[in-house]
């Protein structure tokens, strides 16, 4: 199994909202992430759903700057196409 396939599998969560958002993010952005960002994404995906959801929603602060930057990029996928950033 390739690393990207493993990451896509880890995006399958117990919360549909996270499933859709994370799967879209990985499909569109994963190949552009550097090794450090990919490691940060793996760390995020190891978190429990409520904690990850709180991070994505901005209700909790990210443990690292790399993760904070990733979360900012992930949040862009919540906005409908054409919405102001």
C-alpha positions in Angstrom: 0.0 0.0 0.0 1.4 3.4 -1.0 1.8 6.1 1.6 -0.9 8.2 -0.1 -3.3 5.2 0.0 -2.6 4.8 3.7 -3.3 8.4 4.3 -6.5 8.2 2.4 -7.5 5.2 4.5 -6.8 7.2 7.7 -9.1 10.0 6.4 -12.0 7.6 6.8 -13.3 8.8 10.2 -16.3 8.3 12.4 -17.5 11.8 11.5 -18.8 12.3 8.0 -17.8 16.0 8.1 -14.2 15.0 8.6 -14.4 12.2 6.0 -15.5 14.6 3.2 -13.1 17.4 4.2 -10.0 15.3 4.7 -10.5 13.1 1.7 -11.0 16.2 -0.5 -7.9 17.8 1.0 -5.7 14.7 0.4 -7.0 14.2 -3.1 -6.2 17.8 -4.0 -3.2 18.8 -1.9 -1.3 15.8 -0.6 1.1 15.5 -3.6 2.1 19.2 -3.0 3.0 18.7 0.7 6.7 18.4 1.6 7.9 15.6 4.0 7.5 17.8 7.1 3.9 18.6 6.2 3.1 15.0 5.3 4.4 14.0 8.8 2.3 16.7 10.4 -0.8 15.4 8.5 -0.1 11.9 9.7 0.1 13.2 13.3 -3.2 15.0 12.9 -4.8 11.8 11.5 -3.7 9.9 14.5 -5.8 12.1 16.8 -9.3 11.1 18.0 -12.2 12.5 16.0 -13.4 15.0 18.6 -9.9 16.5 19.0 -9.3 16.6 15.2 -12.7 18.2 14.6 -12.0 20.9 17.3 -8.7 21.6 15.6 -10.3 21.8 12.1 -13.0 24.1 13.4 -10.5 26.4 15.1 -11.8 25.6 18.6 -8.5 24.2 19.7 -4.9 25.3 19.0 -2.6 23.1 16.9 0.3 21.6 18.8 2.9 22.6 16.1 3.2 25.4 13.6 3.3 22.9 10.8 0.0 21.5 11.9 -1.4 25.0 12.3 -0.5 25.7 8.7 -1.9 22.5 7.5 -5.2 23.1 9.3 -5.4 26.5 7.7 -5.1 24.8 4.3 -7.6 22.2 5.2 -10.1 24.8 6.3 -10.0 26.2 2.7 -11.8 23.1 1.6 -14.8 23.8 3.9 -15.6 26.9 1.9 -17.8 26.5 -1.2 -16.2 27.1 -4.6 -15.9 30.8 -5.3 -16.4 31.9 -1.7 -14.2 34.7 -0.4 -11.2 33.5 1.5 
